[in-house]
């Protein structure tokens, strides 16, 4: 039987999709799987019933500090470079640990999350086939189309928009090349001499297969590399359903800013407490995004939970207020929920642009009265005119991510 090592950070948006894939492949007898992650991932991996190989022991605080910044990173180059510098300090140690492990116990295939490219590059140096797992395919550079990381550009099909997109793609590439020059020495230590291959694809992603964890129909039109495979959304939580008893009133509203963004959540909690006071017809359920915790409290029609599992409870809601992370976005699509999207950082602005452009929701206007009005309007339109997201919900049903990856593994021409 083939053996596959999945490499992912302990963050739910990256770890949970890997666990869903790995568990599905193992249950189908396609491969023996191991999950390589830091100790902070132990609870989720155990809940999935999978084997855990720990790396970067005693370094979880550093890992989480990189992702959980004290303020928005946005398009601030200095904030981005600070993240890169801190990340590189960990990556060399990770490379050494992976080299030691795989030199003795090599898998037949490595599937590395896109934020841990050093895992793929290390596998390549040892002659091990490597695929990239990509929860956010919009960040891939392509020769055409609307680029990401520029504040959430919408996509338009006209000459001016094509010129704008061309300039945007050049800005993104120039920033990356500038960053590579700034960090040339540590990148060389990791085996990265340049950022791009001769065909223009990025060296930090697999040249053989990039598994895009999403729907091609959700993305803006562009020319994708031939080795990008859209396998569909991966939205399952490894944890069993937590206790959750929603009200049955005019509507239950989910509010979730994901598992990061601590600086944004307290502000959001205060805001939605105000929204709840002027919207007695709704019950509001705020998830702090702490997987595995079942703590909750209630204040009138405002319910504050440490964690609400999307995969177990999304159908209880009438609408969702989200930050635009891929997990909650696709969970809302699968449940057919209208969305108010409130992007905070990173690629969330790009997902928000897609949600709005496809008619799946609206951008949140951060005032209690406007939020209340927009929620009433979204639910009214859905009730009177039908569900505008139904077509995307039906498209999502046509994907079977585990089955697609199982076929890809079985048919892989690299000799695994």
Secondary structure, DSSP 4 states (H G I P E B T S, - for coil): -EEEEEE--S-HHHHHHHHHHHHHHHHTTSEEEEEEE-GGGHHHHHHHT--EEE-STT-HHHHHHHHS-SS--TT-HHHHHHHHHHHHHHHHHHHHHHHHHHHHS--SEEEEEGGGHHHHHHHHHTT-EEEEEES-GGGS--SSS--SSSS------SHHHHHHHHHHHHHHHHHHHHHHHHTHHHHHHTT-S-SB-TTS-BTTS-SS-EEE-S-GGGSPP----TTEEE-------SSPPPP-----SSEEEEEE--S--HHHHHHHHHHHHHHHHT-TTEEEEEE---TT---EEEETTEEEES---HHHHGGG-SEEEE---HHHHHHHHHHT-EEEE---STTHHHHHHHHHHTTSEEE--SSHHHHHHHHHHHHHHHHHH--TTHHHHHHHHT--HHHHHHHHHHT-TT--
